[in-house]
């Protein structure tokens, strides 16, 4: 896996006349798992789409190895950057292997025939996602969790160094959420793939991310290792939520415990008065 | 849970030969099916072409037909075949192919089985302009054809611009198309009401597709159009399959979606417009050919050519049925309309049940 310098400089982007991103600059750490967190409509999804060239920024630019991505030929770019959209569209009746095989498009010439390496890439992607046995089944028969793995397999067959995922665990049961995040971690550890994703669940984000980007109202307000940046102040800034940070007993990563208006026992309420609590 | 994850980690470094073999054999099986179906459709279409040349008021033996086509002069046969049957057959073959491939392109690109050149406004724009030429301007056939092609392209352009907005939306395109179509139909109805009686038969030909009276000298335009735009659609087969995955996935996979879409729309629209100018809008062919081809071949391959062949076979078979199956002769568009209507109903019911409407 090649190393890439992937940066955004002063991005302003959005839809129609409404700009959502407000001068965002960042650099994605190579070979790590980065997660973007933030409240609904804070612009994290817009940022991801702009980085993955689905939205053209109104100003500012996205640079891959110093070169603006819109100047890179689209197929060449598709061999470096992949994306799993939030709600991908399935052609009705297509077989799993055919769908995963479409991830090979950027590696194929217009007339070129299907090669051995294409089959190998599809097979490897499907084994990685544990769906090899489903290869010749129509995708309509699959459950939500299986489908999500098929989509990730398609992105894997694309064999990109950088992979963006827009909420890959939404609508999945907790079991499947963990499974998907573990598989993505496998991918990162074994292939060195740089992963950038949007996650809703702050605790899963804190556990699985090597690096976090926290957004609020279209701006990047904090970034760094989860253990360095997650504090109750930051969570209050990002989500407007009062909380206590504890240490996740499984992973030692920070874990957010929301307070809310009910259910906090009296001892806790007193601790709150005493200031921000860090039970770590 | 633990089990699957452990298994996964063990398998990851070495891709099992079994998996590769399974994927390869499945792919080859589907490829073979595509090839067999395409061959069968080609043979069927060729057989229908032969039938178009052989059958008629007089049934000529195959030997005579071949002799006439080779340039020999045979009394009676030469006239019937060269002037009537050959133009009719070529027009049916190419117009059917054009409608089929254009319809498939729209349905796949817009991911909607209801999308066809009709909805996109090509045929209604062409028909309205042609009826206007015949009834109001009383222009010649050549001028009428030319104006209808231009009007078809203009209508598409208008619909595309009106539906464009800031980002491409399929639903908006189809809705605007249906609106424009309704306006064109209203105009046609009005023109038919004020038109003089002797002009009406010529105008009706533009509303119901027919292969009657197609002349040999009209055909080169259709042949050239097919020679240019059918290959261009076939070359865009792979990007078209990517567009089927949606705008975002296609872009991510390296497809220049705007460029590919414009090229596909232009190719499909020109094919449909020229075919309409020669035969009139042959109902339902564009709409039926794609789904039939996909049902036969399976999804996951580029089905442009099978869809074109199904379109051609449909038109030729319907024309033969219209000529010989009943005591009264029906134009081809009536027969294809009768086939298409129940399918449209079936589709609407199915889409409604799934909540797609």
Interface residues (C-beta under 8 A of the other chain):
Chain A: X15 X16 X49 X52 X53 X54 X74 X75 X76 X77 X78 X79 X81 X82 X83 X85 X88 X89 X91 X92 X93 X94 X95 X97 X98 X99 X101 X102 X103 X105 X106 X108 X110 X114 X119 X120 X122 X123 X124 X126 X127 X128 X130 X132 X135 X136 X158 X175 X178 X179 X182 X183 X186 X190
Chain B: X1 X4 X5 X7 X8 X9 X11 X12 X13 X15 X16 X19 X20 X22 X23 X24 X26 X27 X30 X111 X166 X167 X235 X238 X241 X242 X244 X245 X246 X247 X248 X249 X251 X252 X253 X254 X255 X256 X294 X298 X299 X300 X301
